[in-house]
Every structure is written in C-alpha cells, then in structure tokens.
Amino acid sequence: MKIAIGSDERTHLTDFVIDELEKRGIELELYGPLNSEDIEWTDVAERVSERVKDGECEQGILFCWTGTGVSIAANKVPGVRAALCVDAKTAEGARKWNDANVLAMSLRMTSPTLAAEIIESWLNSEPEDEELENIEKVGKIEKKYNR
C-alpha cells in the first residue's frame, strides 16, 4: 500500500504517524513541511488529494491545526472522500460506510495514542457491501455539481 501524507507543519504527531506507518511497511509520499516544502494547508491538501484521485496512492492522510481546513480542501478534488476523524470509531465508520480515502486529523486535538488507534481502525476497515449504493450516490452527487 502507498499513502500520501501531508501537513502544513511538522510536529511530534506527524513524525509519530510517519513512524507508525513505516513500521507497518507502508510506502509513503510526504508533502509540505514533512518533505521540507514551505506551503499552505490548502496546497498540501490539494497535492495529497491529487495523488489519491490519480490512483498513484491508495490512501491519503492530512493534518492541519483543526483538521477541518484540509478535509474541506481535499473534498474539492473529484473522487476524494476525506473524513476528519477524532477517534477510532469515527475512522472505522468513515471507511465502512463512506469508503473514505483521505484521513484528516487535528494537530491540536490528536495525541499519538489516539492517532495510533485511529490509524489501526482506518487501515483495518473496508467498505461494507450494504453501503455501496450510498457510496455510489455520493459519487453521483459529486458529478451533478461538478459539470
């Protein structure tokens, strides 16, 4: 699996998440200050989301102070379903019921312990068959308004 990760600042949390994913043998692409780039949260969200949209990365992970900004920006990229997750259950639901492909986390509110739980749930959850119709409906809504 290949995951694109971006943030508007490098912190103990971003380094922790990178280490956790590398321990799992996941290939990573780093964006923003995680790769020594001085860019804004909007640009980080767009770059990570483009990699997911284009199929170059299966998943994306984004960070900003609240997590809200990067999730909003990411969701502007067609095909991206970004979810701001504050706990493991939210991450599990985002994958199972929404087929979310970009995880957003708050730098302010997420501890390393909580991030580890979120990542565990995110990586070990798959879309449920009974939700596929609703997931497809989200795609139809996106197409309807992106004409």
Helices and strands as residue ranges (DSSP letters): E 2-7, H 12-23, E 27-31, G 32-35, H 41-53, E 59-64, H 68-74, E 82-84, H 88-98, E 102-106, H 112-123, G 129-131, H 132-145
